[in-house]
Amino acid sequence: MSKSFQPTRLVGAIAIAMGFSPVIFAEDTTNATQLDPIVVTASKSAEKASEVPARISVISKEEIEKNPTSNLSNILQKDASIYVKQNGGLGQGTNLLIRGTNPNHVLLLKDGARLNTPNTLSPIYPELLDTTNLDRIEILKGPASVQYGTDAIGGVIQMITSTPERNSAFVTGIYGEDNTYKAIIGTDLVSDAGFFAQIRGQSMESDGTHIFNTQPDNLKAAYDQKGYSAKLGYDNKNNLNTIVEISQNKGANNYSDNGGISNTAKREFDNQLVSTRVEYKPTSNITINTRYSNFKDTQEYRESSPYHADTKRNEGDLNVKWQFTQAQNILVGASIDNTEYQDASILNGKQDIDSTGYYLQHQYKTDKISTQLGVRLEDNEKFGTHNVGQGAVRYFVLPSTSIYANIGTAFRAPSLTELYYHSEADYGSGGIYHTYGNTNLKPEESTSYEIGLDHQFTPALTAYLSVYKTDVKNLIASSSSFDAATNTTTSTYENLNKARFSGGEAGFKWKQDDLFLSTEYAYVKTENKETGLEIAYRPKQTLTLTTGLENTVYGISASLIARSNSNAQNSANPQKVPGYATVDLNAYWNINPNVKVFTNIENVGDSEYKTVYNFGNWYVNGGRQASVGVTFRY
């Protein structure tokens, strides 16, 4: 693959920027390798990551902002426990997998609001989500159905948006290979009375890259998107914090629906999240939290067989936390969830489902021990009631050494696709195909066990180790039968399979002055318990490493992602997905407090690796993507 990169469009802007002299605010470029960040995903309340009796990792704001052209999928790949299965390069469809579990076993949240859609074929669209307003991303590994209900079998990925801390404004311009352009604009407003506002807008377009290994370099799949976000809030720093926010992202990407002959098919997307949150403390030891959100996701596919998918999710949560002693608290709450799916392939063209959850959680924390016990009762309109529970403990053997263990059950409710999919097609001599949903499906259920060790060798160096096993039963899969007399194939969804996912992670983080290094190794073994075969698209081994030098003036860093091979089919003699390794480079220079220039090179070696097998063709990644950018800040 041969590409040229000519960032001349930014040279003039950077030259002008060099002359900027007014000093307003210095940008905080604290290194991304925080050793003990504050997290909220594990228990729905703030706590140190070192106290959570489970494995949780954080991708910081500084790490996210290193490359503003990276989408959520690219950012998450730097966590070794996450595998991103992608049908091509920039803007193409992706699936997220945590610890080898299925994509629909991963719960994706934004400030507590669920972004999973009721379409099992594509439960999450991470490649289409904007990250320009994020403060951090928290990745909780292992079950979390007690706190969040359905889908959280493999883990939870939560995007936490930033909150304004001072009055400021900025504009960023980026140019990259494949005629990739991105512009971002934003402003933060803060008043002494406690009111604040934040606005972000962004637009991106790219010629894209070819998406099959059989396609020439010039047969590209274009991608464009634009969006905005706005947040309004009030925080009196005492007993009341309220926020209202809205974000929307829309655009289109080209793809192939004819085996790679062309990339003229087009997907137009539009997703919007509206949410409101209120935290109120009537007394010093009682906190009331309430949240309500509406998430809409529309996909319009313009291809040889056009179709439209429109999903909506209305969700609310109310909980009360009572700190009844210095070391103990109880969290009691209830949640509601209504999902709706409108599509020609759904029975009657439109279906919806309601579910209500009730949960109770107890925590005990001292300098020596941290425990978390919880139960949840889910009342689903279609499959009835379901109970899950979780118990976890972390014990500090020494102030610098702790061990933890947890056991938890989780579930995934059948999606509206699996319940109500309805399709009939007549291919003439190719036969008649009928596909039906199954309203008698049971939820998928899991039981997970995990133990782990964390040790701080010095204030600058920490290491960790985790070992886990997850058993899932009632896995939903498609079952087919053929009637030779009528040349008809009939398929439906059934609870057919059992699976086991076992493995572990080990890593360490080091930071000394401006220098830092972090690395993680993950291993996962997957097995379909019905057939004994390895589950497709699950690399057994992944190694990630990030190192560099960063301070408030300049920084340079490099990141490595290496994966072993995997199987492309669930068969005794499958196609093999080759392993690969990529290296990314990032650099920035704060010329003065108002101007920052930066450059990024994703996949420095321009490695074109295979990702997904498609009837003789292979989807491939997008290759190298180099870019330069400048930010003007007030």
C-alpha positions in Angstrom: 0.0 0.0 0.0 1.6 3.3 -1.1 0.3 6.6 0.2 1.5 10.2 0.2 1.0 12.7 3.0 1.3 16.4 2.4 0.2 18.4 5.5 0.8 21.7 3.7 -2.6 23.1 4.4 -1.7 23.6 8.1 1.7 25.0 7.6 0.5 28.6 7.3 -1.8 28.3 10.3 1.0 26.9 12.4 3.4 29.6 11.3 0.8 32.3 12.4 0.3 30.4 15.6 4.0 30.7 16.5 3.5 34.4 16.8 0.7 34.3 19.3 1.8 35.8 22.6 -1.2 36.6 24.9 -1.1 34.3 28.0 -4.6 33.4 29.3 -4.6 29.8 30.6 -2.0 27.1 30.3 -3.3 23.7 29.1 -3.1 20.9 31.6 -1.4 18.0 29.8 -1.0 15.7 32.8 0.2 12.3 31.7 -2.4 9.7 31.0 -0.9 7.0 33.1 -2.7 7.8 36.4 -1.9 5.1 38.9 -5.1 5.4 41.0 -8.0 7.3 39.3 -11.4 7.9 40.7 -14.1 5.7 39.1 -17.9 5.4 39.3 -18.9 2.4 37.1 -18.3 -0.4 39.5 -20.7 0.8 42.2 -22.5 3.8 40.8 -20.6 6.1 43.2 -17.1 7.6 43.3 -14.3 5.5 44.7 -10.6 4.9 44.0 -9.9 2.2 41.4 -7.5 0.5 43.8 -10.4 -0.1 46.2 -12.8 -1.7 43.6 -13.0 -5.5 44.2 -12.8 -6.2 40.4 -10.6 -5.3 37.5 -11.3 -1.8 36.2 -9.2 0.4 33.9 -9.4 4.0 32.8 -8.5 5.8 29.6 -7.9 9.4 30.5 -8.9 12.6 28.8 -5.3 13.3 27.8 -5.0 9.9 26.1 -8.3 10.5 24.3 -7.3 13.9 23.1 -3.9 12.8 21.7 -5.5 11.9 18.4 -8.9 13.7 17.8 -9.5 11.7 14.6 -9.6 8.4 16.5 -13.1 6.9 17.0 -14.1 5.0 20.1 -13.1 1.7 18.6 -9.5 2.7 18.0 -9.2 4.2 21.5 -10.5 1.1 23.2 -8.1 -1.3 21.4 -5.3 -0.1 23.7 -6.9 -2.1 26.5 -5.6 -5.7 26.0 -8.9 -7.3 27.3 -10.9 -5.7 24.4 -10.9 -7.0 20.9 -12.5 -4.9 18.1 -13.8 -6.9 15.2 -14.0 -4.5 12.3 -15.3 -4.9 8.7 -12.7 -2.7 7.1 -11.2 0.7 7.9 -12.4 4.2 8.9 -16.2 4.3 9.4 -16.8 0.6 8.8 -18.9 -1.6 11.1 -17.3 -2.7 14.4 -18.1 -5.1 17.3 -16.6 -4.8 20.8 -15.7 -7.9 22.7 -14.5 -8.0 26.4 -12.7 -11.1 27.6 -13.9 -13.1 24.6 -17.6 -12.8 25.3 -20.1 -11.8 22.6 -20.5 -8.2 21.4 -24.0 -8.2 22.8 -22.5 -9.1 26.2 -20.9 -5.7 26.4 -22.9 -2.8 27.9 -22.0 0.6 26.6 -22.9 3.7 28.7 -22.5 7.4 28.4 -22.9 9.2 31.7 -25.0 6.2 32.9 -27.3 6.2 29.8 -27.5 2.9 27.8 -26.4 3.1 24.2 -27.0 -0.6 23.3 -29.6 -1.0 20.6 -32.3 -3.7 20.5 -30.9 -4.9 17.2 -28.8 -8.0 17.9 -27.1 -7.9 14.5 -25.5 -4.6 15.5 -25.9 -4.0 19.3 -23.5 -1.1 19.4 -22.1 1.2 16.8 -18.8 2.5 18.5 -17.4 3.6 15.2 -20.1 6.3 14.9 -19.9 7.8 18.4 -18.2 11.1 19.0 -15.5 11.4 21.7 -14.7 15.1 21.6 -16.5 15.9 24.9 -15.2 13.0 27.0 -13.3 13.3 30.3 -12.5 9.6 30.5 -13.6 6.1 29.6 -14.0 3.5 32.3 -13.8 -0.2 31.5 -15.2 -2.6 34.1 -14.3 -6.2 33.3 -16.7 -8.9 34.4 -20.4 -9.1 35.3 -22.4 -6.0 36.3 -26.0 -6.9 35.9 -26.8 -6.1 39.6 -26.1 -2.5 38.9 -27.2 -2.2 35.3 -29.4 -5.1 34.3 -29.3 -6.7 30.9 -26.2 -7.0 28.6 -23.5 -6.6 31.2 -22.1 -10.2 31.1 -18.6 -9.5 29.7 -18.2 -6.0 31.1 -19.2 -2.4 31.0 -17.6 0.5 29.0 -18.7 3.9 30.2 -17.9 7.2 28.6 -17.8 10.0 31.2 -18.2 13.5 29.7 -16.2 16.5 30.9 -17.7 19.2 33.1 -16.5 22.9 32.7 -14.1 24.2 35.3 -13.3 27.6 33.9 -14.3 29.9 31.1 -12.5 28.9 27.9 -12.9 28.4 24.1 -10.9 26.5 21.5 -10.9 25.5 17.8 -8.9 22.5 16.4 -8.1 21.8 12.7 -6.7 18.5 11.5 -5.6 17.2 8.1 -4.6 13.6 7.4 -3.9 11.0 4.8 -6.7 9.9 2.4 -8.0 13.5 2.3 -9.1 13.3 5.9 -10.2 16.5 7.5 -11.6 17.2 11.0 -12.6 20.4 12.7 -13.6 20.8 16.3 -14.9 23.9 18.1 -15.9 24.2 21.8 -16.5 26.6 24.6 -16.9 26.3 28.4 -18.7 28.8 30.6 -18.7 28.9 34.4 -20.3 31.3 36.8 -19.5 32.0 40.4 -23.1 31.2 41.2 -22.6 27.5 40.3 -24.1 27.5 36.8 -22.1 26.1 33.9 -22.5 25.4 30.2 -20.5 23.5 27.6 -20.9 23.3 23.8 -18.9 21.2 21.3 -19.2 20.9 17.6 -17.2 18.8 15.2 -17.2 17.7 11.6 -15.1 15.1 9.8 -14.8 13.7 6.2 -12.4 11.3 4.5 -12.0 9.5 1.2 -11.5 6.4 3.3 -9.6 3.3 2.2 -10.4 0.0 0.3 -12.1 -2.5 2.6 -11.3 -5.9 1.0 -7.9 -7.4 0.3 -9.1 -8.1 -3.3 -9.8 -4.4 -4.0 -7.2 -2.0 -5.5 -6.0 0.9 -3.3 -8.1 3.4 -5.3 -11.4 1.7 -4.7 -12.1 3.5 -1.5 -15.1 3.7 0.9 -15.8 7.4 1.9 -16.8 8.4 5.4 -18.2 11.7 6.7 -19.9 12.7 10.0 -20.7 15.8 12.0 -22.2 16.4 15.3 -22.6 18.5 18.4 -23.1 18.3 22.2 -24.4 20.7 24.8 -24.4 20.5 28.5 -26.1 22.8 31.0 -25.9 22.4 34.7 -25.8 23.8 38.2 -23.6 22.7 41.1 -23.7 24.5 44.4 -20.8 22.4 45.7 -22.9 21.5 48.7 -26.0 19.5 48.3 -27.3 19.9 44.7 -25.9 19.0 41.3 -28.1 18.9 38.2 -27.2 18.4 34.5 -29.1 18.4 31.2 -27.2 17.3 28.1 -27.9 16.5 24.5 -25.6 15.1 21.8 -26.2 14.2 18.2 -23.9 12.6 15.6 -24.9 11.9 12.0 -23.2 11.1 8.7 -22.7 8.4 6.1 -20.2 5.7 5.1 -19.8 3.8 1.9 -19.4 0.0 1.9 -19.7 -3.1 -0.3 -22.8 -5.3 -0.6 -21.5 -7.2 -3.6 -18.5 -9.1 -2.4 -16.0 -6.2 -3.0 -16.8 -5.5 -6.6 -17.7 -1.9 -5.6 -18.2 0.2 -2.6 -21.3 2.1 -3.7 -23.6 0.9 -1.0 -24.2 3.6 1.6 -25.2 3.6 5.2 -26.6 6.9 6.6 -26.7 7.1 10.4 -28.1 9.5 13.0 -27.8 9.0 16.7 -29.0 11.3 19.4 -28.8 11.1 23.2 -30.8 13.4 25.6 -30.4 12.9 29.3 -30.9 14.7 32.6 -29.3 13.9 36.0 -29.9 15.2 39.5 -27.9 14.5 42.6 -29.3 15.8 45.9 -28.0 15.4 49.4 -30.7 16.2 52.0 -28.3 15.3 54.8 -24.6 14.7 55.0 -25.0 10.9 54.9 -27.9 10.5 52.3 -27.5 11.0 48.6 -30.4 10.8 46.1 -29.5 10.2 42.4 -32.0 10.3 39.6 -31.4 10.0 35.8 -33.6 9.9 32.7 -32.4 9.4 29.1 -33.7 9.0 25.6 -31.4 7.5 23.0 -32.4 7.3 19.3 -30.4 5.5 16.6 -31.4 5.5 12.9 -29.7 3.5 10.2 -30.7 3.9 6.5 -29.0 1.4 4.2 -29.1 2.3 0.5 -28.0 -0.7 -1.4 -29.3 -3.4 -3.7 -31.9 -4.3 -1.1 -32.5 -1.0 0.8 -33.8 -1.1 4.4 -34.3 1.2 7.3 -33.8 0.5 11.0 -35.0 2.9 13.7 -34.4 2.1 17.4 -35.3 4.1 20.5 -34.5 3.6 24.2 -36.2 5.5 27.1 -34.5 4.7 30.4 -34.6 6.0 33.9 -32.9 5.2 37.2 -33.5 6.4 40.8 -31.4 5.3 43.8 -30.6 6.4 47.3 -27.3 5.9 49.0 -27.2 5.8 52.8 -23.8 6.1 54.5 -25.1 4.8 57.8 -21.6 4.4 59.4 -18.2 5.7 58.5 -17.3 2.3 56.9 -20.7 1.1 55.5 -23.3 2.3 53.0 -26.4 0.8 51.3 -27.5 1.7 47.8 -31.1 0.9 46.9 -32.6 1.7 43.6 -35.0 1.0 40.7 -34.7 1.4 37.0 -37.1 1.4 34.0 -36.2 0.6 30.4 -38.3 0.8 27.3 -36.9 -0.2 24.0 -38.5 0.2 20.6 -37.5 -1.2 17.2 -39.1 -0.1 13.9 -38.0 -2.0 10.8 -39.7 -3.7 7.9 -38.0 -7.0 9.0 -39.7 -6.9 12.4 -43.1 -8.5 12.9 -45.8 -5.9 12.2 -43.1 -3.4 11.4 -42.6 -2.2 15.0 -42.2 -3.8 18.4 -41.3 -2.6 21.9 -40.6 -4.1 25.3 -40.6 -2.8 28.9 -38.4 -4.0 31.8 -38.2 -2.8 35.4 -35.3 -3.6 37.8 -34.9 -3.3 41.5 -31.5 -3.5 43.1 -29.8 -3.4 46.5 -26.1 -3.1 47.2 -24.1 -3.0 50.4 -20.5 -1.8 50.7 -18.0 -2.0 53.6 -14.8 -0.1 53.4 -11.8 0.3 55.8 -8.1 0.7 55.3 -7.8 -3.2 55.3 -10.9 -4.4 53.5 -13.4 -3.4 50.8 -16.5 -5.5 50.1 -19.5 -5.2 47.8 -22.6 -7.4 47.9 -25.6 -6.9 45.7 -28.8 -8.4 44.3 -31.2 -7.4 41.5 -34.7 -8.5 40.5 -35.6 -7.8 36.9 -39.2 -7.8 35.8 -39.3 -8.1 32.0 -42.5 -7.8 30.0 -41.6 -10.9 27.8 -39.7 -13.4 29.9 -40.9 -12.6 33.4 -38.8 -12.1 36.5 -35.1 -12.9 36.8 -32.7 -12.6 39.8 -28.9 -12.0 39.7 -26.4 -11.4 42.5 -22.8 -10.5 43.1 -20.3 -10.7 46.0 -16.8 -9.3 46.0 -14.0 -8.5 48.4 -10.6 -6.8 48.3 -8.2 -7.3 51.2 -5.1 -5.2 51.7 -2.5 -7.6 52.9 -0.1 -4.6 53.1 -0.8 -1.0 52.4 0.9 -1.6 49.0 -0.5 -5.1 48.3 -4.1 -6.2 47.9 -5.9 -9.3 46.7 -9.5 -9.5 45.5 -12.1 -12.1 44.6 -15.6 -11.9 43.2 -18.4 -14.1 42.0 -21.4 -12.8 40.1 -24.3 -13.8 37.9 -25.5 -11.8 34.9 -28.0 -12.0 32.1 -28.9 -10.7 28.6 -32.5 -10.4 27.7 -33.5 -11.5 24.2 -33.5 -8.6 21.8 -36.4 -7.4 19.7 -34.6 -8.8 16.7 -34.5 -12.3 18.2 -38.1 -12.1 19.4 -39.8 -10.6 16.4 -37.6 -10.9 13.3 -39.7 -11.8 10.3 -38.4 -12.2 6.8 -39.5 -14.2 3.8 -37.5 -14.3 0.5 -37.9 -16.2 -2.7 -34.7 -16.7 -4.6 -36.3 -18.8 -7.4 -34.1 -21.8 -8.1 -32.1 -20.8 -5.0 -35.0 -21.7 -2.8 -37.4 -20.0 -0.4 -36.0 -18.6 2.9 -38.2 -17.9 5.9 -36.7 -16.5 9.1 -38.8 -16.0 12.2 -38.2 -14.7 15.7 -39.1 -16.7 18.8 -41.2 -15.1 21.5 -40.5 -18.1 23.9 -36.8 -17.3 24.2 -35.2 -17.3 27.7 -32.5 -14.8 28.8 -28.9 -15.8 28.4 -27.4 -16.4 31.8 -23.8 -16.3 33.1 -21.8 -17.1 36.2 -18.3 -15.6 36.6 -15.5 -16.2 39.0 -12.4 -13.9 39.3 -9.4 -13.5 41.6 -6.7 -10.8 41.3 -3.6 -9.3 42.8 -2.4 -5.6 42.9 0.9 -4.5 44.2 2.6 -1.1 44.3 6.4 -1.6 44.3 7.1 2.1 44.5 5.1 5.3 44.3 5.9 5.3 40.6 5.4 1.5 39.8 2.3 -0.7 40.1 1.6 -4.2 38.8 -1.5 -6.4 38.7 -2.7 -9.8 37.8 -6.3 -11.2 37.2 -7.6 -14.7 36.5 -11.2 -15.4 35.6 -13.8 -17.9 34.3 -17.2 -17.1 32.8 -19.8 -19.8 31.9 -22.8 -18.7 29.8 -25.8 -20.9 29.1 -28.9 -20.4 27.0 -26.9 -18.7 24.3 -29.2 -17.6 21.6 -28.4 -18.8 18.1 -30.1 -19.3 14.7 -31.4 -22.8 14.0 -32.4 -23.9 10.4 -34.3 -26.7 8.8 -34.7 -27.6 5.1 -37.8 -29.0 3.4 -36.7 -30.6 0.1 -40.3 -31.1 -1.1 -40.9 -27.3 -1.2 -37.2 -26.2 -1.5 -37.7 -24.1 1.6 -35.3 -23.3 4.4 -36.8 -22.1 7.7 -34.7 -20.5 10.4 -35.6 -19.3 13.9 -33.8 -18.2 17.1 -33.4 -20.7 19.9 -31.5 -21.1 23.2 -29.0 -23.6 21.8 -25.5 -23.2 23.2 -23.3 -23.1 26.3 -19.9 -21.4 26.3 -17.0 -20.9 28.6 -14.6 -18.0 28.6 -11.5 -18.3 30.8 -8.2 -16.4 31.0 -6.4 -13.6 32.7 -4.6 -10.3 32.4 -1.2 -9.1 33.8 0.4 -5.7 33.5 2.2 -2.9 35.1 2.3 0.9 35.0 5.3 3.1 35.7 5.7 6.9 35.8 8.7 8.9 36.8 8.7 12.6 36.3 8.0 13.1 32.5 8.7 9.5 31.6 6.0 6.7 31.6 5.4 3.2 30.5 2.4 0.9 30.8 1.9 -2.6 29.4 -0.7 -5.3 29.6 -0.9 -8.9 28.4 -4.3 -10.7 28.1 -5.0 -14.3 27.4 -8.5 -15.8 26.7 -9.6 -19.3 25.9 -13.1 -19.7 24.4 -15.1 -22.9 24.0 -18.5 -23.7 22.6 -19.5 -26.4 25.2 -21.9 -28.0 22.8 -19.3 -28.7 20.1 -16.0 -28.4 21.9 -14.8 -25.9 19.3 -13.1 -22.6 19.8 -15.4 -19.6 19.2 -14.6 -17.5 16.1 -12.8 -14.2 16.1 -11.3 -14.5 19.6 -7.4 -13.9 19.6 -6.0 -15.9 22.5 -3.2 -13.5 23.2 -3.0 -9.7 23.2 -0.1 -7.5 24.2 -0.3 -3.7 24.5 2.4 -1.3 25.5 2.5 2.5 25.6 5.6 4.5 26.5 6.9 8.1 26.1 7.8 11.4 27.6 5.2 14.0 28.3 5.0 17.3 30.2 3.0 20.6 30.0 5.1 21.9 27.0 5.8 18.9 24.8 5.4 15.1 24.5 6.1 12.2 22.4 4.8 8.6 22.8 4.5 5.3 21.1 1.9 2.5 21.4 2.1 -1.1 20.4 -0.8 -3.5 19.9 0.0 -7.1 19.1 -2.5 -10.0 18.7 -2.2 -13.7 18.0 -4.1 -15.5 15.3 -7.7 -16.7 15.7 -10.3 -18.7 13.9 -12.7 -17.2 11.3 -15.3 -19.9 11.6 -16.7 -22.2 14.3 -15.6 -25.4 12.5 -13.1 -28.2 12.9 -11.0 -26.8 9.9 -11.6 -23.0 10.0 -10.0 -20.2 8.0 -7.3 -18.6 10.2 -7.2 -14.9 10.9 -3.5 -14.0 11.0 -2.1 -12.3 14.0 -0.6 -8.8 13.6 1.2 -6.0 15.4 0.9 -2.2 14.9 2.7 0.8 16.3 1.2 4.3 16.7 3.2 7.5 17.3 1.9 10.7 18.9 3.6 14.0 19.5 2.5 17.5 20.6 4.0 20.9 21.4 2.4 23.6 23.4 4.0 26.6 21.6 2.5 28.9 24.1 -0.6 28.7 26.4 -2.9 29.5 23.5 -1.5 27.3 20.7 -0.8 23.6 20.5 0.4 21.7 17.4 0.3 17.9 17.2 0.9 15.0 14.9 -0.2 11.3 14.9 0.7 8.3 12.9 -1.5 5.3 13.3 0.0 2.0 12.1 3.4 3.4 11.3 4.4 0.3 9.4 1.3 0.5 7.2 0.5 -3.0 8.1 -2.5 -4.3 6.1 -3.9 -7.1 8.2 -7.0 -9.3 7.7 -9.9 -8.8 10.1 -13.0 -10.8 8.9 -13.4 -13.6 6.3 -16.2 -13.0 3.8 -16.9 -15.8 1.3 -13.4 -15.8 -0.3 -12.5 -12.2 0.5 -11.0 -10.7 3.6 -12.0 -7.4 5.2 -8.7 -5.5 6.0 -7.9 -2.6 8.3 -7.4 0.9 6.9 -3.5 0.8 6.9 -1.5 3.8 8.0 -3.3 7.1 8.9 -1.0 10.1 9.5 -2.3 13.5 10.5 -1.2 16.9 11.8 -3.3 19.4 13.7 -3.4 22.7 15.5 -5.5 23.9 18.4 -6.1 27.6 19.3 -7.3 28.0 22.8 -8.5 31.0 24.8 
